[in-house]
Amino acid sequence: MSYEVTATRKRPQGFETLVGQDFVVSTLSSAVSSGRIAHAYLFSGPRGVGKTSAARLLAKALNCEKGPTPAPCGECSSCQEISRGNSLDVIEIDGASNTSVNDVREIKDEVLFAPNSGRYKVYIIDEVHMLSNSAFNALLKTIEEPPPYIVFIFATTEIHKVPATIRSRCQQFNFRLIQPETIKNKLAEAAAELQIEAEDEALFWIAKEATGSLRDAYTLFDQVASFSDKGITLEEIRQKLGLVGLERINGVAEALAEEDAGKAIELTESVLADGVAVEQFIIDLTEYFRNLLFIRHGIKKEAVLGYSPERFSSKARDAWSVSQMETAIELLFTLYREIRYSLNQRFELELVMSRLAGMRSYLSPKEVLHQIGKLRSELVEGKLPLGQQQVAGSDNDVPETEPPRSPQIREHAPPQEQVSQAADQSVSQKASNPVHEKSHSDSLSSEEGEEAPPKNSHAVVGQTEQAEGPRNLSQEEIQQTIDSLRKTKPALVSALEKAGTWHLEGETLSIDFENGFTVNFVRGEIPILADALLPVIGFRPAVKLNAISKEQQQEENDDTEVRLVTEVFRGEVIGPKGEKK
């Protein structure tokens, strides 16, 4: 007896053996049992999930000598002819090679003849989306009003290419991808029938590579079984098919986690030297980072990861943040897309490996903005140690000298640049005068024999006065307030996220908005907003809402930031020609 491939040998012979398509099976079985047979069906879905098999099973169910029945016997002449593909009443047509109007006209002429021996004449048109528009138009009338003994079954992998006029005349069934665990179980059955010993990890790898297609899984299974003498093992698959393997990927990932680019590139070169393609290495490394990201999110199912979570390097699991893993995956995706146009694929890969080695220092734009906002809030609120350094004196007495004038701050620079200039200038002053003289008040107190106050008392007093005086709420305070309302008041949260300055003066909080509509909406939620502010700022403020334009808001922000910079760094704003403002 000649060899028969597994996909053909394991083709479903009844609805109960059609795996992964429970909705399709139950609906078609019920339709056949009740006698509600439609004149046209449209099966859509990915390749290798059972569309053509379901069409043949439906044809069997309709023409079985014991039917119509949802469980065809498979023994009568009609069932056997359909299984062999030589039934005169079941015509299978390849839509990819019969695309013209003339081909469709032949079908229109043939449907006028009654079935040869069965109850129904079934036309199965595979890849129906390949038909031309003229062919589809020629089919319309026939599909809409066929003879009572005609059933059309269309199968396609690209449902969007089938005209709406055709779809509207058919009952549509969407076939789904089959789960890897289900495919693995079917492969284990096939291996047992062939008396082949197979590791679960090897079968699961085949199921995962099939990406939901049972036919693809059977094809890959036959290939692996052909070169496996003593059984199917994952190690033998790795060697024969040029795969990287989890252990070697773990080594590469640990080197990246240690920020050792040289070691990571050396391990990569050793993998490629064993015959692994550059594209395959990128795919495996991308999947590894994807699995690390899933583990970080708490997804630990072996059916999703392909391995148990313990098989992945613990050092790699804890090395990167979620945003860093996402960036690494995006970098590898970009590399895979662009590498086909590269002059040297290895050079491109080595460059990316060097970048991945420095990924632990990467900050996402959101994290950078958060850090900038935090530092800016601390600077405005006087929490940075710059003021303490200014008033802190040395243990040794030094002669009092006149403090240098604050360098000029450019008038027309953006507020962020002004703050940066002021900070740089203040730091440069500290570097040039590392030992600051004692304050004048300290000297007077010492001369009169009174006890001098602590060196850092000025900074503490300044911070206290600033906390009690007018100030803008920090970004953390604003975010904490908004987060407390996110679940209960999403509409209010959306409005507050568009707000401008939150200015606190005494017990009154002023919030700026860009339009009056938002102000009117938030005004009705003031009591709830005040309650949310209580745990953040320590009291329940009176909330005042202002509607100002973007230009007014920017001008006020600029004036406020310039004033804060001059107060913090004891500077003065001068014009472009040196005139004081």
NORSUL-V62561 format. One record per residue. N is the residue number from 1. OMEGA is omega in radians with two decimals (* if undefined). NEAR is the number of other C-alpha atoms within 10 Angstrom. Layout:
N_OMEGA_NEAR / N_OMEGA_NEAR
//
This chain:
1_-3.10_3 / 2_-3.12_4 / 3_3.13_6 / 4_-3.10_9 / 5_-3.05_12 / 6_-3.12_19 / 7_3.11_18 / 8_-3.12_11 / 9_-3.09_11 / 10_3.12_15 / 11_-3.10_14 / 12_3.11_17 / 13_3.11_19 / 14_-3.12_20 / 15_-3.10_22 / 16_3.13_13 / 17_3.07_12 / 18_-2.97_19 / 19_3.00_17 / 20_-3.10_19 / 21_-3.03_20 / 22_-3.11_13 / 23_3.14_13 / 24_-3.10_20 / 25_-3.09_21 / 26_-3.11_13 / 27_-3.13_12 / 28_3.13_20 / 29_3.13_19 / 30_3.14_15 / 31_-3.14_15 / 32_-3.12_19 / 33_-3.10_16 / 34_-3.14_12 / 35_3.13_12 / 36_-3.08_10 / 37_3.11_16 / 38_3.14_16 / 39_3.13_21 / 40_3.09_21 / 41_3.10_21 / 42_3.12_25 / 43_3.13_25 / 44_3.12_23 / 45_-3.14_18 / 46_-3.12_18 / 47_2.99_19 / 48_-3.13_21 / 49_3.01_23 / 50_-3.12_26 / 51_-3.13_28 / 52_3.10_21 / 53_3.11_17 / 54_3.11_23 / 55_3.12_24 / 56_3.11_24 / 57_3.10_26 / 58_3.09_25 / 59_3.08_26 / 60_-3.10_30 / 61_-3.11_27 / 62_-3.02_26 / 63_3.12_26 / 64_-3.12_25 / 65_3.11_20 / 66_-3.02_12 / 67_0.03_16 / 68_-3.08_20 / 69_3.08_21 / 70_3.12_24 / 71_-3.14_20 / 72_-3.03_24 / 73_-3.11_18 / 74_-3.09_19 / 75_-3.11_11 / 76_-3.09_13 / 77_-3.14_14 / 78_3.14_26 / 79_-3.11_24 / 80_3.10_16 / 81_3.12_17 / 82_3.12_21 / 83_-3.14_16 / 84_3.12_9 / 85_-3.13_13 / 86_3.10_13 / 87_3.13_19 / 88_-3.09_15 / 89_3.10_22 / 90_-3.05_24 / 91_3.10_16 / 92_-3.09_18 / 93_3.07_17 / 94_-3.11_15 / 95_-3.12_21 / 96_-3.10_15 / 97_3.10_11 / 98_-2.98_17 / 99_-2.98_19 / 100_3.10_18 / 101_-3.13_18 / 102_3.11_13 / 103_-3.13_16 / 104_3.11_20 / 105_3.06_13 / 106_3.11_10 / 107_-3.14_17 / 108_3.11_17 / 109_-3.08_9 / 110_-3.08_11 / 111_3.12_18 / 112_-3.14_12 / 113_-3.11_12 / 114_3.11_16 / 115_-3.09_16 / 116_-3.10_12 / 117_-3.10_14 / 118_3.13_20 / 119_-3.04_18 / 120_2.97_19 / 121_-2.98_27 / 122_3.06_28 / 123_3.09_21 / 124_-3.13_24 / 125_-3.13_23 / 126_-3.10_21 / 127_-3.05_22 / 128_-3.13_27 / 129_3.14_22 / 130_3.12_20 / 131_3.11_23 / 132_3.12_17 / 133_3.12_15 / 134_3.11_13 / 135_3.09_18 / 136_-3.13_22 / 137_3.12_16 / 138_-3.12_19 / 139_-2.95_17 / 140_-3.06_14 / 141_-3.13_12 / 142_3.14_17 / 143_-3.07_20 / 144_-3.09_15 / 145_-3.13_11 / 146_2.99_17 / 147_-3.04_16 / 148_-3.11_13 / 149_-3.10_16 / 150_3.03_23 / 151_3.05_23 / 152_3.05_21 / 153_3.14_27 / 154_3.08_26 / 155_-3.12_26 / 156_3.02_24 / 157_-3.11_19 / 158_-3.05_15 / 159_-3.09_19 / 160_3.13_11 / 161_3.10_12 / 162_-3.11_19 / 163_-3.14_13 / 164_3.13_10 / 165_3.07_12 / 166_-3.11_16 / 167_-3.08_16 / 168_-3.13_11 / 169_-3.08_18 / 170_2.91_19 / 171_-3.03_14 / 172_3.07_18 / 173_-3.13_18 / 174_3.12_17 / 175_-3.05_21 / 176_2.99_20 / 177_-3.10_19 / 178_-3.10_21 / 179_-3.14_18 / 180_-3.13_25 / 181_3.10_17 / 182_3.12_16 / 183_-3.13_26 / 184_3.13_22 / 185_3.10_15 / 186_3.08_19 / 187_3.10_23 / 188_3.08_19 / 189_3.14_13 / 190_3.12_19 / 191_3.13_20 / 192_3.12_12 / 193_3.12_9 / 194_-3.13_11 / 195_3.10_10 / 196_3.06_16 / 197_-3.08_16 / 198_3.06_19 / 199_3.10_14 / 200_3.14_16 / 201_3.12_16 / 202_3.12_20 / 203_3.13_26 / 204_3.09_24 / 205_3.11_18 / 206_-3.13_24 / 207_-3.13_29 / 208_3.12_21 / 209_-3.13_14 / 210_3.10_22 / 211_3.03_16 / 212_-3.12_23 / 213_-3.13_22 / 214_3.12_27 / 215_3.09_20 / 216_3.13_19 / 217_3.11_27 / 218_3.14_25 / 219_3.12_17 / 220_3.09_17 / 221_3.12_23 / 222_3.13_17 / 223_-3.13_11 / 224_-3.12_21 / 225_-3.10_20 / 226_3.13_10 / 227_3.11_13 / 228_-3.08_17 / 229_-3.03_10 / 230_-3.11_10 / 231_-3.11_16 / 232_3.11_23 / 233_-3.12_18 / 234_-3.14_20 / 235_3.13_13 / 236_3.07_16 / 237_-3.13_19 / 238_-3.11_15 / 239_-3.04_14 / 240_-3.08_13 / 241_3.08_12 / 242_3.11_17 / 243_-3.10_21 / 244_-3.09_23 / 245_-3.06_17 / 246_-3.07_17 / 247_-3.14_12 / 248_3.07_14 / 249_3.08_21 / 250_3.13_19 / 251_3.11_17 / 252_-3.12_23 / 253_3.11_25 / 254_3.09_21 / 255_3.09_21 / 256_3.12_26 / 257_3.10_22 / 258_-3.13_16 / 259_3.11_20 / 260_-3.09_17 / 261_-3.12_21 / 262_3.14_15 / 263_3.14_17 / 264_3.13_24 / 265_3.10_21 / 266_3.12_14 / 267_3.09_18 / 268_3.14_23 / 269_3.13_15 / 270_3.10_12 / 271_-3.14_21 / 272_3.13_18 / 273_3.12_10 / 274_3.08_12 / 275_3.11_14 / 276_3.13_19 / 277_3.14_17 / 278_-3.14_18 / 279_-3.14_16 / 280_3.11_15 / 281_3.14_20 / 282_3.13_17 / 283_-3.11_15 / 284_3.13_16 / 285_3.08_22 / 286_3.12_20 / 287_3.12_16 / 288_3.12_20 / 289_3.08_20 / 290_3.11_17 / 291_3.07_22 / 292_3.12_25 / 293_3.11_21 / 294_3.12_17 / 295_3.12_16 / 296_3.12_16 / 297_3.08_10 / 298_3.11_9 / 299_-3.04_14 / 300_3.12_18 / 301_-3.14_13 / 302_3.13_12 / 303_3.12_13 / 304_-3.07_15 / 305_-3.07_19 / 306_3.09_17 / 307_3.02_17 / 308_-3.10_12 / 309_-3.12_18 / 310_-3.14_9 / 311_-3.13_10 / 312_-3.09_20 / 313_3.11_17 / 314_3.11_13 / 315_3.12_15 / 316_-3.13_20 / 317_-3.04_21 / 318_-2.99_11 / 319_-2.98_17 / 320_3.01_21 / 321_-3.14_16 / 322_-3.13_13 / 323_3.11_16 / 324_3.07_19 / 325_3.12_23 / 326_3.11_16 / 327_3.10_17 / 328_3.13_22 / 329_3.10_20 / 330_3.13_13 / 331_3.14_16 / 332_3.06_22 / 333_3.13_15 / 334_3.11_11 / 335_-3.11_19 / 336_3.13_20 / 337_-3.01_10 / 338_-3.00_12 / 339_-3.14_18 / 340_3.12_11 / 341_-3.05_9 / 342_3.06_11 / 343_3.13_9 / 344_-3.06_10 / 345_-3.13_17 / 346_3.14_16 / 347_3.12_12 / 348_-3.13_16 / 349_-3.13_21 / 350_3.09_18 / 351_3.13_13 / 352_3.10_16 / 353_3.09_23 / 354_3.11_17 / 355_3.12_16 / 356_3.13_25 / 357_3.09_22 / 358_-3.05_15 / 359_-3.11_20 / 360_3.12_16 / 361_-3.07_10 / 362_3.01_16 / 363_3.10_15 / 364_3.10_13 / 365_3.13_10 / 366_3.12_10 / 367_3.11_12 / 368_3.13_12 / 369_3.11_12 / 370_3.13_14 / 371_3.12_13 / 372_3.13_13 / 373_3.13_15 / 374_3.13_15 / 375_3.14_14 / 376_3.12_19 / 377_3.13_19 / 378_3.12_14 / 379_-3.12_19 / 380_-3.09_20 / 381_3.09_20 / 382_-3.13_20 / 383_3.11_16 / 384_-3.07_14 / 385_-3.12_11 / 386_-3.13_18 / 387_3.12_20 / 388_3.11_18 / 389_-3.11_17 / 390_-3.07_22 / 391_-3.11_17 / 392_-3.14_20 / 393_3.13_19 / 394_3.07_13 / 395_3.12_8 / 396_3.11_9 / 397_3.10_12 / 398_-3.14_12 / 399_3.13_9 / 400_3.11_12 / 401_3.14_9 / 402_-3.12_7 / 403_3.14_10 / 404_3.11_8 / 405_3.11_10 / 406_3.10_16 / 407_-3.07_15 / 408_3.05_16 / 409_-3.09_22 / 410_-3.04_16 / 411_-2.98_14 / 412_3.10_11 / 413_3.09_12 / 414_-3.11_13 / 415_-3.13_19 / 416_-3.13_14 / 417_3.12_13 / 418_3.12_20 / 419_3.13_23 / 420_3.12_14 / 421_-3.10_18 / 422_3.13_24 / 423_3.13_17 / 424_-3.12_12 / 425_-3.13_17 / 426_3.12_20 / 427_3.12_14 / 428_3.08_12 / 429_-3.14_17 / 430_-3.13_15 / 431_-3.13_10 / 432_3.11_9 / 433_-3.04_13 / 434_3.14_13 / 435_-3.09_17 / 436_3.11_20 / 437_3.08_22 / 438_3.14_21 / 439_-3.09_15 / 440_3.14_9 / 441_3.09_11 / 442_-3.13_17 / 443_3.14_14 / 444_3.14_12 / 445_-3.13_13 / 446_-3.13_12 / 447_-3.10_11 / 448_3.10_9 / 449_3.12_8 / 450_-3.13_10 / 451_-3.12_10 / 452_3.11_14 / 453_3.10_12 / 454_-3.03_9 / 455_-3.07_17 / 456_-3.06_15 / 457_3.14_13 / 458_-3.14_17 / 459_-3.14_20 / 460_3.13_15 / 461_3.13_11 / 462_3.14_15 / 463_-3.13_16 / 464_3.13_13 / 465_-3.12_11 / 466_3.13_14 / 467_-3.13_12 / 468_-3.10_11 / 469_3.13_11 / 470_3.12_15 / 471_3.02_18 / 472_3.08_19 / 473_3.11_18 / 474_3.12_19 / 475_3.13_15 / 476_3.12_14 / 477_3.12_17 / 478_-3.11_17 / 479_3.11_13 / 480_3.10_15 / 481_-3.12_22 / 482_-3.12_22 / 483_-3.13_15 / 484_-3.14_14 / 485_-2.95_16 / 486_-3.08_13 / 487_-3.04_10 / 488_-3.07_10 / 489_-3.09_15 / 490_3.14_13 / 491_3.10_13 / 492_3.11_20 / 493_3.14_20 / 494_3.12_13 / 495_-3.11_15 / 496_3.13_21 / 497_3.11_11 / 498_-3.09_11 / 499_3.10_19 / 500_-3.06_19 / 501_2.98_19 / 502_-3.02_20 / 503_-3.12_17 / 504_3.10_21 / 505_-3.05_13 / 506_3.12_12 / 507_-3.14_12 / 508_3.10_14 / 509_3.11_22 / 510_3.13_18 / 511_-3.11_19 / 512_3.07_21 / 513_-3.06_23 / 514_-3.11_18 / 515_-3.10_14 / 516_3.13_14 / 517_3.12_11 / 518_3.12_19 / 519_-3.13_20 / 520_3.12_12 / 521_-3.09_13 / 522_-3.11_20 / 523_3.12_14 / 524_-3.12_11 / 525_-3.08_12 / 526_3.13_16 / 527_3.14_15 / 528_3.12_13 / 529_3.12_24 / 530_3.09_17 / 531_3.13_14 / 532_-3.13_19 / 533_-3.07_22 / 534_3.13_13 / 535_-3.08_13 / 536_-3.08_15 / 537_3.01_13 / 538_3.08_8 / 539_-3.09_13 / 540_-3.01_18 / 541_2.93_20 / 542_-3.01_15 / 543_3.09_18 / 544_-3.09_16 / 545_-3.12_19 / 546_3.06_17 / 547_-3.13_19 / 548_3.13_15 / 549_3.12_14 / 550_-3.12_14 / 551_3.11_10 / 552_-3.13_12 / 553_3.13_17 / 554_-3.13_15 / 555_3.12_12 / 556_3.11_13 / 557_3.13_15 / 558_-3.13_18 / 559_-3.13_13 / 560_-3.10_14 / 561_3.10_18 / 562_-3.14_23 / 563_-3.14_14 / 564_3.12_18 / 565_-3.12_24 / 566_3.13_17 / 567_-3.08_12 / 568_-3.05_20 / 569_3.10_17 / 570_-3.14_12 / 571_3.07_19 / 572_-3.08_17 / 573_3.12_19 / 574_-3.13_15 / 575_-3.11_13 / 576_-3.13_12 / 577_3.08_6 / 578_3.14_9 / 579_3.09_8 / 580_3.13_9 / 581_*_8
//
